[in-house]
Amino acid sequence: MSRNPSHFIWYELITSDMDAAAEFYGAVVGWSAQASGQSGQDYRMWTIGGETIGGLMAIPPAARADGMPPVWLGYVDVPDVDQSVGEIQSAGGSVQMPAWDVPGVGRMAMVADPQGAAFYVMTPIGEGPSPSFAPGRPGHGGWNELHTTDWTTALEFYGGRLGWGASEAVDMGPMGTYQLFNAGGDAIGGMMNSAGFGRPMWLYYFNVDGIDAAVSRVQGAGGAVVNGPHQVPTGDWMIQARDPQGAMFALLGSNKA
């Protein structure tokens, strides 16, 4: 399952209310939250159309005591988690959670880039590509966006550690440059200097059939649209939103219901 360059293979919501989050995203994106069967932990998996694209878990008590907010985090595959963690630290990144093993699943660690944006590295067990990131398919990841303080050094960091390359750079006028990046093919995301969320972070976009209807679902289920709808160069439309527990996420789709 691991490839070089690294790919996004899982999306995980860590939240303060798992049941409320499951109800919200079920209404907005169409996911079901299924029990994973992991011993000793209530870990649930986001599924749609018979495919599993991510996970749902509660904020650990110690992290909650330290003030960790609800957040979406992405996993990228690497051939060797421990080697990857060492390379990330050597390049100025940090370890948020040391590497651990999940039987039958793989080995993983939570890390952060030098600007502080958190993500996971994982060496999964099994073969074949993950269905989590599948542009255009409703309910799957469609875009991965880094909001940071210095996208040029961030691109250098991720390029050296995960093998990502620069794609098109888009001039956004007063907002600066929006730098697309790829994992050896089409662009899979973008990077920009942005203080809009108060801290460097990854923002994940999930595909929906129609953005207008999705706006209504977000608001009707108790979430808030904080940016958009805006049209993107592909012709699709996007919104950035906050779920009822406060986690930021984004949706991408046509502007028709």
QUIVENPE-V270390 format. One record per residue. N is the residue number from 1. OMEGA is omega in radians with two decimals (* if undefined). Layout:
# QUIVENPE-V270390
n:N omega:OMEGA
n:N omega:OMEGA
This chain:
# QUIVENPE-V270390
n:1 omega:3.13
n:2 omega:3.14
n:3 omega:3.07
n:4 omega:0.12
n:5 omega:3.14
n:6 omega:3.11
n:7 omega:3.00
n:8 omega:-3.05
n:9 omega:-3.09
n:10 omega:3.05
n:11 omega:-3.02
n:12 omega:3.04
n:13 omega:3.03
n:14 omega:-2.91
n:15 omega:-3.13
n:16 omega:-3.12
n:17 omega:-3.06
n:18 omega:-3.10
n:19 omega:3.13
n:20 omega:3.13
n:21 omega:3.12
n:22 omega:3.12
n:23 omega:-3.11
n:24 omega:-3.07
n:25 omega:3.01
n:26 omega:3.14
n:27 omega:-3.02
n:28 omega:-3.03
n:29 omega:-3.13
n:30 omega:-3.13
n:31 omega:2.87
n:32 omega:3.11
n:33 omega:-3.06
n:34 omega:3.09
n:35 omega:-3.09
n:36 omega:-3.08
n:37 omega:3.10
n:38 omega:-3.10
n:39 omega:3.03
n:40 omega:-3.13
n:41 omega:3.05
n:42 omega:3.10
n:43 omega:-3.11
n:44 omega:-3.07
n:45 omega:3.08
n:46 omega:3.13
n:47 omega:3.04
n:48 omega:3.14
n:49 omega:3.13
n:50 omega:3.12
n:51 omega:-3.14
n:52 omega:-3.06
n:53 omega:-3.10
n:54 omega:-3.06
n:55 omega:-3.10
n:56 omega:3.11
n:57 omega:3.11
n:58 omega:3.02
n:59 omega:3.12
n:60 omega:-3.09
n:61 omega:-3.13
n:62 omega:3.12
n:63 omega:3.11
n:64 omega:3.11
n:65 omega:3.11
n:66 omega:3.07
n:67 omega:3.14
n:68 omega:3.11
n:69 omega:2.99
n:70 omega:-3.03
n:71 omega:2.94
n:72 omega:3.10
n:73 omega:3.11
n:74 omega:3.07
n:75 omega:2.99
n:76 omega:-3.10
n:77 omega:3.08
n:78 omega:-3.13
n:79 omega:-3.08
n:80 omega:-3.07
n:81 omega:-3.06
n:82 omega:3.08
n:83 omega:3.13
n:84 omega:3.12
n:85 omega:3.11
n:86 omega:3.12
n:87 omega:3.12
n:88 omega:3.11
n:89 omega:-3.14
n:90 omega:-3.12
n:91 omega:3.09
n:92 omega:3.07
n:93 omega:-3.09
n:94 omega:3.11
n:95 omega:3.09
n:96 omega:3.05
n:97 omega:-3.12
n:98 omega:-3.08
n:99 omega:3.06
n:100 omega:-3.11
n:101 omega:2.97
n:102 omega:-3.08
n:103 omega:3.11
n:104 omega:-3.09
n:105 omega:3.14
n:106 omega:3.13
n:107 omega:-3.03
n:108 omega:3.06
n:109 omega:3.04
n:110 omega:-3.08
n:111 omega:3.04
n:112 omega:3.10
n:113 omega:-3.07
n:114 omega:3.09
n:115 omega:3.05
n:116 omega:3.12
n:117 omega:-3.05
n:118 omega:3.04
n:119 omega:3.09
n:120 omega:2.85
n:121 omega:-3.03
n:122 omega:2.94
n:123 omega:-3.04
n:124 omega:3.01
n:125 omega:3.11
n:126 omega:-3.09
n:127 omega:3.07
n:128 omega:-3.11
n:129 omega:3.05
n:130 omega:3.08
n:131 omega:-3.01
n:132 omega:3.12
n:133 omega:-3.09
n:134 omega:-3.10
n:135 omega:3.10
n:136 omega:-3.12
n:137 omega:-3.12
n:138 omega:3.12
n:139 omega:3.13
n:140 omega:3.07
n:141 omega:-3.10
n:142 omega:-3.10
n:143 omega:-3.09
n:144 omega:-2.94
n:145 omega:3.13
n:146 omega:3.02
n:147 omega:-2.94
n:148 omega:-3.14
n:149 omega:-3.11
n:150 omega:-3.03
n:151 omega:-3.12
n:152 omega:3.10
n:153 omega:3.08
n:154 omega:3.12
n:155 omega:3.09
n:156 omega:3.13
n:157 omega:-3.09
n:158 omega:3.08
n:159 omega:-3.12
n:160 omega:-3.08
n:161 omega:-3.04
n:162 omega:3.07
n:163 omega:-3.13
n:164 omega:-3.14
n:165 omega:3.12
n:166 omega:2.98
n:167 omega:-3.09
n:168 omega:3.00
n:169 omega:-3.07
n:170 omega:3.10
n:171 omega:-3.13
n:172 omega:3.10
n:173 omega:-3.11
n:174 omega:3.14
n:175 omega:3.09
n:176 omega:-3.08
n:177 omega:2.99
n:178 omega:-3.04
n:179 omega:3.06
n:180 omega:3.09
n:181 omega:-3.08
n:182 omega:3.06
n:183 omega:3.09
n:184 omega:3.13
n:185 omega:3.08
n:186 omega:3.11
n:187 omega:3.11
n:188 omega:-3.13
n:189 omega:-3.14
n:190 omega:3.12
n:191 omega:3.11
n:192 omega:2.99
n:193 omega:-3.04
n:194 omega:3.06
n:195 omega:-3.01
n:196 omega:-3.11
n:197 omega:3.04
n:198 omega:-3.13
n:199 omega:3.05
n:200 omega:-3.10
n:201 omega:2.98
n:202 omega:3.07
n:203 omega:-3.05
n:204 omega:-3.13
n:205 omega:3.10
n:206 omega:-3.06
n:207 omega:3.01
n:208 omega:-3.12
n:209 omega:-3.08
n:210 omega:-3.03
n:211 omega:-3.14
n:212 omega:3.12
n:213 omega:3.14
n:214 omega:3.08
n:215 omega:3.13
n:216 omega:-3.13
n:217 omega:3.12
n:218 omega:-3.08
n:219 omega:3.14
n:220 omega:-3.12
n:221 omega:3.06
n:222 omega:3.07
n:223 omega:-3.12
n:224 omega:3.01
n:225 omega:-3.09
n:226 omega:3.12
n:227 omega:3.10
n:228 omega:0.15
n:229 omega:3.05
n:230 omega:3.08
n:231 omega:3.13
n:232 omega:-3.04
n:233 omega:3.13
n:234 omega:-3.06
n:235 omega:3.07
n:236 omega:3.13
n:237 omega:-3.10
n:238 omega:2.90
n:239 omega:2.94
n:240 omega:-2.97
n:241 omega:3.09
n:242 omega:3.13
n:243 omega:-3.06
n:244 omega:3.11
n:245 omega:3.05
n:246 omega:-3.14
n:247 omega:3.09
n:248 omega:3.03
n:249 omega:3.14
n:250 omega:3.13
n:251 omega:-3.06
n:252 omega:3.11
n:253 omega:3.06
n:254 omega:3.12
n:255 omega:3.09
n:256 omega:-3.13
n:257 omega:*
